[in-house]
Amino acid sequence: MNAARWQMLTSVSLIALIFLCLAWEGWLAPLRPGGSWLILKGAVLLLPLFGILRGKRYTYKWLSLLIQFYLLEGLTRATSEGGLSQLLAIGETLLATIIFAGAILYIRTTRVTPEKKAAEQS
């Protein structure tokens, strides 16, 4: 796959994870009735969104580090909770894994190697 496809996969997964986090902590299964402060975890994901949509390599690099916290939270809650929260945590884990893999593969396909640099100059 080329860089544009990895960018699309990462972008769609990131947007889906934002909506999942907002719905999870806002309506579907919040920690406390009426919602909780964990809804802010969805807002944090808005920070890298525009850089990801624009294909900024630096944003992909730090997103690959940030998304590991969502992967950890999803795994923790998938093994410690039950019912709807467990299903949502599994969804968060899957989306975080897709984002991580997509970001790493985008970074790999867009790096400039000496061979690419020489080909561009000639």
C-alpha positions in Angstrom: 0.0 0.0 0.0 1.1 3.5 -0.6 1.3 6.5 1.8 -2.1 7.8 0.9 -3.8 4.6 1.9 -2.0 4.5 5.2 -3.0 8.1 5.8 -6.6 7.3 5.0 -6.7 4.3 7.3 -5.1 6.2 10.2 -7.4 9.2 9.7 -10.6 7.2 9.6 -9.6 5.1 12.6 -8.6 8.2 14.6 -12.0 9.9 13.9 -13.8 6.7 14.8 -11.8 6.5 18.1 -12.7 10.1 18.9 -16.4 9.4 18.4 -16.1 6.1 20.4 -14.5 7.8 23.3 -17.0 10.7 23.4 -20.0 8.3 23.1 -18.6 5.8 25.6 -17.9 8.3 28.4 -20.8 10.7 27.5 -23.8 8.4 27.0 -23.2 4.7 26.5 -21.4 3.5 29.6 -19.8 6.3 31.6 -18.0 5.6 34.8 -20.5 7.7 36.7 -24.1 8.4 35.8 -24.5 11.5 33.8 -20.9 11.3 32.3 -17.4 11.6 33.7 -14.3 13.6 33.2 -12.9 10.7 31.1 -14.8 12.3 28.2 -11.7 14.5 27.8 -9.7 11.6 26.5 -11.7 12.0 23.3 -10.9 15.7 23.2 -7.1 15.0 23.5 -7.3 13.1 20.2 -8.4 16.3 18.5 -4.9 17.7 18.9 -3.2 15.4 16.3 -6.3 15.2 14.0 -5.4 18.1 11.6 -1.8 17.1 11.4 -2.8 13.5 10.5 -5.3 14.7 7.9 -2.6 16.9 6.3 0.0 14.1 6.3 2.5 15.7 8.7 5.2 13.0 9.5 6.0 14.7 12.8 2.4 14.3 14.0 2.4 10.7 13.0 5.5 10.1 15.0 4.2 11.5 18.3 0.7 10.1 17.7 2.3 6.6 17.6 3.6 7.3 21.1 0.3 8.9 22.4 -2.0 6.2 21.1 -0.3 3.6 23.3 -2.1 5.1 26.3 -5.4 4.4 24.6 -4.3 0.9 23.8 -3.3 0.3 27.4 -6.6 1.7 28.7 -8.6 -0.4 26.3 -6.8 -3.6 27.3 -7.1 -2.8 31.0 -10.8 -2.0 30.8 -11.5 -5.0 28.5 -10.1 -7.4 31.1 -11.5 -5.7 34.2 -15.0 -4.7 33.2 -18.0 -6.5 31.8 -21.0 -5.9 29.6 -21.1 -2.9 27.3 -18.0 -1.3 28.8 -16.0 -4.4 27.9 -17.2 -4.3 24.3 -16.4 -0.6 24.0 -13.0 -1.3 25.5 -12.4 -4.0 22.9 -13.4 -1.5 20.2 -11.0 1.1 21.6 -8.2 -1.5 21.6 -8.8 -2.5 18.0 -8.9 1.1 16.8 -5.8 2.1 18.8 -4.0 -0.9 17.3 -5.0 0.1 13.7 -4.0 3.7 14.4 -0.6 2.6 15.7 0.1 0.3 12.8 -1.2 2.8 10.2 1.0 5.6 11.7 4.1 3.4 11.7 3.5 2.2 8.2 2.9 5.8 7.0 6.1 6.9 8.6 8.0 4.1 6.9 6.6 4.7 3.4 7.2 8.5 3.5 10.8 8.4 4.9 13.5 9.8 2.6 16.2 7.3 2.0 19.5 8.1 0.2 18.3 6.2 -2.8 15.0 8.2 -3.0 17.0 11.4 -2.5 19.4 10.6 -5.4 16.5 9.7 -7.7 14.7 13.0 -7.0 17.9 15.0 -7.7 18.5 13.4 -11.1 
